[in-house]
Amino acid sequence: MKTNNLFGKVTAFVAIAMVGLVVSCKDNERLNSTDASNAASESLTDSYYEDSDDISLAATDAATAPARAETDDRLTCATITKETGAIDIDFGTTGCTDPRGNIRIGIIHITYSGTPGAAEFTVTETFDGYSINGIKLEGTRSIVRQATDLANTIIHNISLTDGKATWPDASYATRNAQFTRTVNTSDVTVTLTGSASGVNRNGKSYTMDITKALVYKGSCAVTTKIYMAVEGTRLYTNTSTGKTLTIDYGSGDCDRTISITVGRISFNYTVNK
């Protein structure tokens, strides 16, 4: 695992990119290593919570539709315990490595209510010592199915309350969020819209708004090893200074590259685990 590389590379690259460019810029138009690390943390945290949703929905589908086999390869080394209205996904204490190389530890607790496949069917996740690739997740995640007449389409409203992501160096970011998640079941493509707010790893409050729907492709997760957006944009704002970052995920290519823009300056960065 190379989580610490996430910010070492940012510092070096941004220092080079900024030489001779930001001297004349206003503070809110400067791109620095803190901005880049915040953008990378936001992208990684989002991808890991989205991954937990995907796992929980897969496990719930298997539990509520007995004819459907549990085929998600992320669950192959987990112990799954089912009761009426509840599921525990236990990845153990020593590290459960999936075929994509992601390492999970701890438990995702799931409760569900309503009629499977119908509007208002609700899945709720909480976390017990759960981490992925060394980043610990906390909070309550609620996923509520919405009615739709669209073919091959499933829509969920998602809320995250008291979310917290903690890195191996003990730094952390908090997060509350509201999203709409739309799944195209014919090609396993997920789009996400909505917003979030919280406190970043530097202790500064922020807001995040998705300005162009984020797109996740199930096929890309196999090649990139991280279940993250490959298309769309979000606006990240430091509410204490008003400084804004635009994070662009590209046009759908299966990569982990994001483009971060502050003022007139843009910088490409690859988000690692």
C-alpha positions in Angstrom: 0.0 0.0 0.0 1.3 3.4 -1.0 -1.2 5.9 0.5 1.5 8.3 1.6 2.7 8.7 -2.0 -0.6 10.5 -2.6 0.8 13.8 -1.3 4.6 13.5 -1.8 4.1 13.4 -5.5 1.7 16.3 -5.4 4.1 18.5 -3.5 7.0 18.0 -5.9 4.9 18.4 -9.1 3.0 21.5 -7.9 6.3 23.1 -6.9 7.7 22.7 -10.4 4.4 23.7 -12.1 4.1 26.9 -10.1 7.6 28.3 -10.7 7.2 31.7 -12.3 3.4 31.3 -12.6 1.9 32.2 -9.3 4.0 35.1 -8.1 1.6 37.7 -9.6 -1.6 35.7 -8.7 -3.9 36.6 -5.9 -4.1 34.1 -3.0 -7.3 32.6 -4.3 -5.8 32.1 -7.7 -2.8 30.1 -6.5 -2.5 26.4 -7.0 -0.4 24.9 -4.2 0.3 21.5 -2.7 -2.5 21.9 -0.1 -5.1 22.5 -2.8 -3.9 19.4 -4.7 -3.9 17.2 -1.6 -7.4 18.4 -0.7 -8.7 17.6 -4.2 -7.0 14.2 -4.1 -8.5 13.4 -0.7 -11.9 14.5 -1.8 -11.7 12.2 -4.8 -10.4 9.2 -2.9 -12.9 9.6 0.0 -15.8 9.8 -2.5 -14.6 6.7 -4.3 -14.3 4.7 -1.1 -17.8 5.6 0.2 -19.3 4.9 -3.3 -17.5 1.5 -3.2 -19.0 0.7 0.2 -22.5 1.5 -1.3 -21.9 -0.7 -4.2 -20.8 -3.6 -2.0 -23.7 -3.1 0.4 -26.2 -3.1 -2.5 -24.7 -6.3 -3.9 -24.9 -8.1 -0.6 -28.4 -6.9 0.0 -29.5 -8.0 -3.5 -28.1 -11.4 -2.8 -29.9 -11.6 0.5 -33.3 -10.4 -0.7 -33.3 -12.3 -4.1 -32.4 -15.9 -3.2 -32.0 -16.9 -6.8 -29.3 -14.4 -7.3 -25.8 -15.7 -6.5 -23.2 -13.6 -4.6 -20.8 -13.0 -7.5 -19.2 -9.7 -6.5 -15.5 -10.5 -6.3 -15.0 -7.9 -3.5 -17.0 -10.3 -1.2 -15.1 -13.5 -1.9 -12.9 -13.3 1.2 -15.5 -11.7 3.5 -17.7 -13.5 6.0 -21.3 -12.6 5.4 -23.9 -13.1 8.2 -27.6 -12.7 7.3 -30.6 -12.2 9.5 -34.0 -10.9 8.7 -33.5 -7.3 7.8 -29.8 -7.2 8.5 -26.5 -8.3 7.0 -22.9 -8.1 8.4 -20.0 -8.1 5.9 -16.9 -8.9 7.9 -13.5 -8.5 6.2 -11.6 -9.6 9.3 -8.8 -8.0 11.2 -5.7 -9.0 9.1 -6.7 -7.7 5.7 -9.0 -9.1 3.0 -7.5 -8.5 -0.4 -9.8 -8.5 -3.4 -8.8 -9.5 -7.0 -8.2 -5.8 -7.8 -5.6 -5.5 -5.0 -7.7 -3.4 -2.6 -7.3 -4.3 1.1 -10.3 -4.1 3.4 -10.5 -4.6 7.2 -13.4 -4.5 9.6 -17.2 -4.8 9.3 -19.9 -3.1 7.3 -23.2 -3.4 9.2 -26.3 -3.3 6.9 -30.0 -3.0 7.8 -32.7 -2.9 5.2 -36.5 -2.4 5.2 -39.3 -2.2 2.7 -40.1 -4.3 -0.4 -36.9 -5.3 -2.4 -37.0 -3.7 -5.8 -39.8 -1.3 -4.9 -39.7 2.5 -4.2 -38.7 3.4 -0.6 -36.7 0.2 -0.1 -34.0 1.4 2.3 -30.5 0.2 2.9 -28.5 1.7 5.8 -24.8 1.2 6.3 -22.7 1.8 9.4 -19.0 0.9 9.9 -17.2 -1.0 12.6 -13.4 -0.6 12.3 -13.9 -0.7 8.6 -11.0 0.5 6.3 -10.0 0.2 2.7 -6.3 0.6 1.7 -5.6 2.0 5.1 -8.2 4.7 5.1 -10.8 4.2 7.9 -14.5 5.1 7.1 -17.1 6.1 9.7 -20.7 7.5 9.6 -24.2 6.4 8.6 -25.0 6.0 5.0 -28.6 5.7 3.9 -29.6 4.5 0.4 -33.3 4.9 -0.5 -34.7 3.5 -3.8 -36.8 5.9 -5.9 -39.6 5.2 -8.3 -38.8 5.3 -12.0 -40.4 4.4 -15.3 -37.1 4.4 -17.1 -36.1 1.0 -18.5 -32.8 -0.6 -17.2 -32.6 2.2 -14.6 -32.4 2.2 -10.8 -32.3 5.5 -8.8 -31.3 5.9 -5.2 -31.2 8.9 -2.9 -28.1 8.7 -0.7 -27.3 10.5 2.5 -24.2 10.4 4.6 -24.4 11.6 8.2 -21.4 12.2 10.5 -19.0 10.8 7.9 -15.3 10.6 8.7 -12.3 9.4 6.8 -9.1 8.8 8.7 -5.7 8.3 7.1 -2.8 6.2 8.5 -1.0 9.4 9.7 -4.1 10.1 11.9 -5.2 13.1 9.8 -8.9 13.0 9.0 -11.7 14.7 7.0 -15.4 14.9 8.1 -18.3 14.8 5.6 -22.1 15.1 5.4 -23.6 14.5 2.0 -26.7 14.2 -0.1 -26.5 12.5 -3.5 -28.7 11.0 -6.2 -27.3 7.8 -7.6 -28.6 6.5 -11.0 -27.6 3.0 -12.3 -27.9 1.9 -15.9 -28.2 -1.8 -15.4 -27.6 -2.6 -19.1 -23.9 -1.4 -19.1 -23.3 -1.1 -15.3 -22.7 2.6 -15.4 -23.5 4.8 -12.3 -24.0 8.6 -12.4 -23.9 10.7 -9.2 -25.2 14.2 -8.6 -25.4 16.2 -5.3 -23.3 17.9 -2.8 -21.3 17.5 0.4 -19.8 19.6 3.2 -17.4 19.1 6.1 -13.9 19.8 7.4 -10.8 18.8 5.4 -7.6 17.2 6.6 -6.2 20.7 7.3 -9.0 21.6 9.6 -10.7 23.9 7.2 -14.4 23.8 6.4 -15.4 23.1 2.8 -18.3 22.5 0.5 -18.4 20.3 -2.6 -21.0 20.6 -5.4 -21.1 18.2 -8.4 -21.4 20.6 -11.3 -21.5 17.9 -14.0 -22.7 14.4 -13.1 -19.9 12.1 -12.0 -19.8 8.8 -14.0 -18.5 5.5 -12.6 -18.0 2.5 -14.9 -18.0 -1.0 -13.5 -15.7 -2.1 -16.3 -13.2 0.7 -15.4 -12.9 -0.5 -11.8 -11.3 -3.7 -13.1 -8.5 -1.8 -14.9 -8.0 1.2 -12.6 -8.2 -0.9 -9.4 -10.2 1.9 -7.7 -14.0 2.4 -8.1 -13.8 6.1 -8.9 -15.4 8.6 -11.3 -14.0 8.7 -14.8 -16.1 11.6 -16.1 -17.8 14.8 -14.6 -16.8 17.8 -12.6 -17.1 19.0 -9.0 -16.5 22.4 -7.4 -14.6 22.3 -4.1 -14.8 25.5 -2.0 -12.8 26.4 1.1 -15.5 28.2 2.9 -13.1 30.1 5.3 -11.3 31.8 2.3 -13.8 31.4 -0.5 -11.1 29.7 -2.6 -12.5 27.3 -5.2 -11.0 24.3 -7.0 -12.6 22.7 -10.0 -11.9 19.0 -10.2 -12.5 17.4 -13.7 -12.5 13.6 -14.1 -12.2 13.7 -17.9 -14.3 12.3 -20.7 -14.8 8.7 -19.7 -11.4 7.1 -20.2 -10.6 4.3 -17.7 -7.8 6.1 -15.8 -7.3 7.7 -12.4 -6.3 11.2 -13.7 -8.0 14.3 -12.4 -7.5 17.9 -13.6 -7.4 20.5 -10.8 -8.0 24.1 -11.7 -7.5 27.2 -9.5 -8.0 30.5 -11.3 -6.0 30.3 -14.5 -3.8 27.4 -13.4 -4.6 23.7 -14.1 -2.7 20.7 -13.0 -3.2 17.0 -13.8 -2.8 14.4 -11.1 -3.2 10.7 -10.8 -5.1 9.5 -7.7 -3.5 6.4 -6.2 -5.0 4.1 -3.5 
